[in-house]
Amino acid sequence: MVKIGTIELGDFPLLLAPMEDVSDPPFRAVCKANGADLMYTEFISSEGLIRDAAKSVQKLDIFEYERPIGIQLFGSDIETMRVCAEIATRANPDLIDINYGCPVKNVACRGAGAALLQDVPKMVKMTEAVVKATHLPVTVKTRLGWDENTKNIQEVAERLQDIGIQALTVHGRTRVQMYKGEADWTLIGRVKENPRINIPIFGNGDIESPEKALEYKNRFGVDGIMIGRASIGYPWVFNEIKHYLRTGGHLAAPTLADRVAVCKQHLEFSIRWKGEKTGIFEMRRHYTNYFKGLDNFKPFRLRLVQADTLAEISGILDEITETYEVALL
């Protein structure tokens, strides 16, 4: 049984990665319904939370059916992160996660996210401040290092464990790589093999199939896998991996009717949480992924992203069901 503090996650948990502008409550709802064992909010700016910025505060919204769920924070100032850990704790998540992995310019170049990989002493002090600010388990998500010459994840893992984190997720790329090239799990495996490490180690990067999940589980010995991009428009990936790990067989692929039904659920939750205008607007990024593989889908996609009412979108989705008669393979 893999545990983070007292949170029991099963024998080999599958985690939903925190993804900016993706892993909001509507998206998390469909992933939870399809097998995600542990989920995280989108990352929340500590500076935004301190300023009481509406977008940052809204990201604190969590729901009972999502549990266990973690709130992920990022920032460059130790005291601000400490205060934000206290604020996040009051939102009553199951754990607090710190982002030391985001590679994007407007985060890393401001001293947050993956930038802390260049200043491990500061990372340690920041993490210790967060650990002391909350009674909840604190976890960390990071990368192998800043670049090919500074892959310091083994040092990072030991030092963060020593000051109290209770799980570590490692994305198998450096910051310089961004999301390019193939994720290298070799160092993730070495972290897990380190006899000094006794916290759960989760691997992240390029897991897009049940076969690869099983291969990497066996090769690198991780305690679980975090899945990000492969779940966008395809929340079934969690149950498909679980079934394959358990039986060695494949679940039937979702039918077109399944895809339409889950897309509708996602849309309806988006509208309930954000209001009709914003909910519809922010759902537009998901349609292409839900219907990937359909021939000549572009006209429908254009209509979906131009529609501005729930009734209109539902009608287009029903038309898609009627137009395409075979299940996706």
C-alpha positions as CSV (number, residue, x, y, z in Angstrom):
1,M,0.0,0.0,0.0
2,V,1.4,3.4,-1.1
3,K,0.8,6.1,1.5
4,I,1.4,9.8,1.7
5,G,1.2,10.5,5.4
6,T,-2.0,8.7,6.4
7,I,-3.5,8.9,2.9
8,E,-3.8,5.4,1.4
9,L,-3.5,5.3,-2.4
10,G,-3.5,1.6,-3.2
11,D,-0.7,-0.6,-4.5
12,F,0.3,1.5,-7.6
13,P,-1.5,4.8,-7.7
14,L,-2.1,6.8,-10.9
15,L,-1.9,10.6,-10.3
16,L,-3.4,13.3,-12.4
17,A,-0.7,16.0,-13.0
18,P,-1.5,19.6,-12.2
19,M,-1.7,21.4,-15.5
20,E,-2.3,25.1,-15.9
21,D,-5.6,25.9,-17.7
22,V,-6.4,22.2,-17.8
23,S,-6.8,20.5,-14.4
24,D,-9.6,22.6,-13.1
25,P,-12.6,21.0,-11.2
26,P,-14.5,20.1,-14.4
27,F,-11.6,18.3,-15.8
28,R,-10.7,16.7,-12.5
29,A,-14.3,15.4,-12.2
30,V,-14.1,13.3,-15.4
31,C,-10.6,12.0,-14.5
32,K,-11.7,11.0,-11.0
33,A,-14.7,9.2,-12.5
34,N,-12.4,7.3,-14.8
35,G,-9.8,6.1,-12.3
36,A,-7.4,8.8,-11.1
37,D,-6.3,8.0,-7.6
38,L,-4.8,11.3,-6.6
39,M,-5.3,14.7,-8.2
40,Y,-3.9,18.2,-7.8
41,T,-5.3,21.7,-8.5
42,E,-3.8,23.8,-11.2
43,F,-0.7,25.4,-9.8
44,I,-1.5,28.5,-7.7
45,S,0.7,31.6,-7.7
46,S,1.7,32.4,-4.1
47,E,1.9,36.1,-5.0
48,G,-1.6,36.0,-6.6
49,L,-3.0,34.3,-3.5
50,I,-1.4,36.9,-1.2
51,R,-3.0,39.7,-3.3
52,D,-6.3,37.9,-3.2
53,A,-6.4,37.7,-7.0
54,A,-9.7,36.2,-8.1
55,K,-8.1,33.6,-10.4
56,S,-5.7,32.3,-7.8
57,V,-8.4,32.2,-5.1
58,Q,-10.8,30.3,-7.3
59,K,-8.2,27.6,-7.9
60,L,-8.6,26.8,-4.2
61,D,-12.0,25.3,-4.9
62,I,-12.1,21.6,-4.2
63,F,-15.0,19.2,-3.8
64,E,-15.5,16.2,-1.5
65,Y,-15.8,13.6,-4.4
66,E,-12.3,14.6,-5.5
67,R,-10.5,13.4,-2.4
68,P,-7.7,12.7,-2.0
69,I,-6.6,16.0,-3.6
70,G,-3.7,18.3,-3.2
71,I,-3.3,22.1,-3.7
72,Q,-0.2,23.0,-5.6
73,L,1.6,26.2,-4.9
74,F,4.5,28.0,-6.6
75,G,6.5,31.1,-5.9
76,S,9.9,32.6,-5.5
77,D,9.7,34.2,-2.0
78,I,10.0,32.0,1.1
79,E,7.8,34.0,3.4
80,T,5.1,34.4,0.8
81,M,5.1,30.6,0.2
82,R,4.8,30.1,4.0
83,V,1.8,32.3,4.3
84,C,0.2,30.8,1.2
85,A,0.7,27.3,2.7
86,E,-1.4,28.5,5.7
87,I,-4.1,29.9,3.3
88,A,-4.2,26.7,1.3
89,T,-4.5,24.6,4.4
90,R,-7.6,26.5,5.4
91,A,-9.2,25.3,2.1
92,N,-9.0,21.8,3.6
93,P,-7.2,19.8,0.9
94,D,-5.6,16.4,1.8
95,L,-2.1,17.7,1.1
96,I,0.0,20.6,-0.1
97,D,2.3,20.2,-3.1
98,I,5.1,22.6,-4.1
99,N,5.9,23.1,-7.8
100,Y,9.6,23.1,-8.5
101,G,9.2,21.9,-12.0
102,C,7.3,24.4,-14.2
103,P,9.7,25.3,-17.0
104,V,7.8,28.2,-18.7
105,K,9.6,31.5,-19.0
106,N,7.2,33.7,-17.0
107,V,7.5,31.3,-14.0
108,A,11.1,30.0,-14.1
109,C,12.6,33.4,-15.1
110,R,11.0,35.0,-12.0
111,G,12.7,32.6,-9.7
112,A,9.9,30.1,-9.2
113,G,9.1,26.6,-10.5
114,A,12.1,24.9,-12.0
115,A,14.3,27.9,-11.3
116,L,14.7,26.6,-7.7
117,L,16.7,23.7,-9.2
118,Q,19.5,26.3,-9.6
119,D,19.4,27.2,-5.9
120,V,18.9,24.0,-3.9
121,P,19.7,25.7,-0.5
122,K,16.8,28.2,-1.2
123,M,14.6,25.3,-2.3
124,V,15.3,23.5,1.0
125,K,14.5,26.6,3.1
126,M,11.3,27.3,1.2
127,T,10.2,23.7,1.5
128,E,11.0,23.6,5.2
129,A,8.9,26.8,5.7
130,V,5.9,25.2,4.0
131,V,6.3,22.0,5.9
132,K,6.3,24.0,9.2
133,A,3.3,26.1,8.1
134,T,0.8,23.2,7.7
135,H,-0.3,20.1,9.5
136,L,-0.9,18.5,6.1
137,P,1.5,16.2,4.2
138,V,3.7,18.3,1.9
139,T,4.8,16.8,-1.4
140,V,7.0,18.2,-4.2
141,K,7.0,18.0,-8.0
142,T,10.2,18.8,-9.8
143,R,12.5,17.8,-12.8
144,L,15.8,16.1,-13.2
145,G,17.7,19.4,-13.1
146,W,18.1,22.7,-14.8
147,D,20.0,21.3,-17.8
148,E,22.1,18.3,-18.9
149,N,25.1,19.5,-16.8
150,T,23.1,20.0,-13.6
151,K,21.0,16.9,-13.1
152,N,20.8,17.2,-9.3
153,I,17.6,15.3,-8.6
154,Q,19.3,12.8,-6.3
155,E,20.6,15.5,-4.1
156,V,17.3,17.3,-4.2
157,A,15.4,14.1,-3.2
158,E,17.6,13.4,-0.2
159,R,17.6,17.0,1.1
160,L,13.9,17.5,0.7
161,Q,13.1,14.2,2.4
162,D,15.3,15.2,5.2
163,I,13.3,18.3,6.0
164,G,10.0,16.6,5.8
165,I,8.3,16.1,2.4
166,Q,6.3,13.0,2.3
167,A,6.4,12.2,-1.5
168,L,8.2,13.3,-4.6
169,T,7.2,13.4,-8.2
170,V,9.9,13.7,-10.8
171,H,9.4,14.7,-14.4
172,G,12.0,13.0,-16.5
173,R,13.3,16.1,-18.3
174,T,15.4,19.1,-17.4
175,R,14.1,22.6,-17.5
176,V,16.0,23.4,-20.6
177,Q,14.3,20.5,-22.4
178,M,10.8,22.0,-21.6
179,Y,8.5,19.2,-23.0
180,K,10.8,18.3,-26.0
181,G,12.5,15.0,-26.6
182,E,11.9,11.8,-24.7
183,A,11.6,11.8,-21.0
184,D,14.6,10.0,-19.3
185,W,13.4,7.9,-16.4
186,T,16.9,6.5,-15.6
187,L,17.6,9.1,-12.8
188,I,14.0,8.6,-11.4
189,G,14.8,5.0,-11.0
190,R,18.1,5.8,-9.2
191,V,16.3,8.1,-6.8
192,K,13.9,5.2,-6.0
193,E,16.8,2.8,-5.6
194,N,18.6,5.0,-3.2
195,P,18.6,3.2,0.2
196,R,18.3,6.6,2.0
197,I,14.9,7.3,0.3
198,N,11.9,6.0,2.1
199,I,9.1,8.3,0.8
200,P,7.0,7.4,-2.3
201,I,8.6,8.3,-5.6
202,F,6.3,8.9,-8.6
203,G,7.5,9.1,-12.2
204,N,6.1,11.5,-14.7
205,G,6.7,12.0,-18.4
206,D,5.6,10.4,-21.7
207,I,3.3,7.7,-20.2
208,E,0.6,7.5,-22.9
209,S,-0.3,3.8,-23.0
210,P,-0.9,0.8,-20.6
211,E,2.1,-1.0,-22.1
212,K,4.5,1.8,-21.3
213,A,3.1,2.2,-17.8
214,L,3.8,-1.5,-17.1
215,E,7.2,-1.3,-18.7
216,Y,8.3,1.7,-16.7
217,K,6.8,0.3,-13.5
218,N,8.9,-2.8,-13.8
219,R,12.1,-1.0,-15.1
220,F,12.3,1.8,-12.7
221,G,10.5,0.6,-9.6
222,V,8.5,3.7,-9.0
223,D,5.7,3.7,-6.5
224,G,3.2,5.2,-9.0
225,I,2.9,7.2,-12.1
226,M,1.7,10.8,-12.7
227,I,-0.1,11.3,-16.0
228,G,-0.6,14.7,-17.6
229,R,-1.0,15.3,-21.3
230,A,-2.2,11.8,-22.1
231,S,-5.3,12.4,-20.1
232,I,-6.4,15.6,-21.9
233,G,-9.5,14.6,-23.9
234,Y,-8.9,11.0,-22.8
235,P,-9.6,10.5,-19.1
236,W,-10.2,6.8,-19.8
237,V,-6.4,6.4,-19.7
238,F,-6.4,5.8,-15.9
239,N,-8.8,2.9,-15.9
240,E,-7.2,1.5,-19.1
241,I,-3.8,1.4,-17.4
242,K,-5.2,-0.1,-14.1
243,H,-7.0,-2.8,-16.1
244,Y,-3.8,-3.7,-18.0
245,L,-1.6,-3.8,-14.9
246,R,-4.2,-6.0,-13.2
247,T,-5.0,-8.4,-16.0
248,G,-2.6,-7.9,-18.9
249,G,-5.6,-7.3,-21.2
250,H,-7.1,-4.2,-22.7
251,L,-10.3,-2.5,-21.9
252,A,-12.5,-1.8,-24.9
253,A,-11.8,1.7,-26.2
254,P,-14.4,4.3,-25.5
255,T,-17.1,4.5,-28.2
256,L,-18.1,7.7,-29.8
257,A,-21.2,7.8,-27.6
258,D,-18.8,7.5,-24.6
259,R,-16.7,10.4,-25.8
260,V,-19.8,12.6,-26.4
261,A,-21.3,11.8,-23.0
262,V,-18.1,12.6,-21.1
263,C,-17.5,15.7,-23.2
264,K,-21.0,16.9,-22.3
265,Q,-20.4,16.1,-18.6
266,H,-17.2,18.1,-18.7
267,L,-19.0,21.1,-20.4
268,E,-21.9,21.1,-18.0
269,F,-19.6,21.1,-15.0
270,S,-17.5,23.9,-16.6
271,I,-20.6,26.0,-16.9
272,R,-21.8,25.3,-13.4
273,W,-18.4,26.2,-11.9
274,K,-17.5,29.2,-14.1
275,G,-20.8,30.5,-15.5
276,E,-22.0,30.0,-19.0
277,K,-19.9,32.5,-20.8
278,T,-16.5,31.6,-19.3
279,G,-17.4,27.9,-19.0
280,I,-18.1,27.6,-22.7
281,F,-15.1,29.7,-23.7
282,E,-12.7,27.6,-21.6
283,M,-14.1,24.3,-22.8
284,R,-13.1,25.1,-26.4
285,R,-9.6,23.9,-25.9
286,H,-10.8,20.4,-25.2
287,Y,-12.9,19.5,-28.2
288,T,-10.1,18.5,-30.5
289,N,-8.7,16.1,-27.9
290,Y,-12.1,14.5,-27.1
291,F,-12.6,13.7,-30.8
292,K,-9.1,13.0,-32.0
293,G,-9.0,10.6,-34.8
294,L,-12.4,11.4,-36.4
295,D,-12.0,11.9,-40.1
296,N,-13.0,15.3,-41.4
297,F,-13.8,16.6,-38.0
298,K,-12.6,20.2,-38.6
299,P,-16.1,21.6,-39.6
300,F,-17.6,20.3,-36.4
301,R,-14.7,21.7,-34.4
302,L,-15.2,25.1,-35.9
303,R,-18.8,25.0,-35.1
304,L,-18.1,23.9,-31.5
305,V,-15.7,26.7,-30.8
306,Q,-18.0,29.3,-32.4
307,A,-21.1,28.2,-30.5
308,D,-21.9,30.3,-27.4
309,T,-24.8,28.5,-25.7
310,L,-25.1,25.1,-24.0
311,A,-28.1,24.2,-26.1
312,E,-26.3,24.9,-29.3
313,I,-23.2,22.9,-28.3
314,S,-25.3,20.0,-27.1
315,G,-27.1,20.0,-30.5
316,I,-23.7,19.9,-32.3
317,L,-22.5,17.0,-30.1
318,D,-25.7,15.1,-30.8
319,E,-25.1,15.7,-34.5
320,I,-21.6,14.3,-34.2
321,T,-23.0,11.1,-32.7
322,E,-25.4,10.7,-35.6
323,T,-22.8,11.5,-38.2
324,Y,-20.1,9.1,-37.0
325,E,-21.5,5.6,-36.6
326,V,-18.4,3.6,-35.7
327,A,-16.5,3.5,-32.4
328,L,-13.0,5.0,-32.4
329,L,-10.2,2.5,-32.3
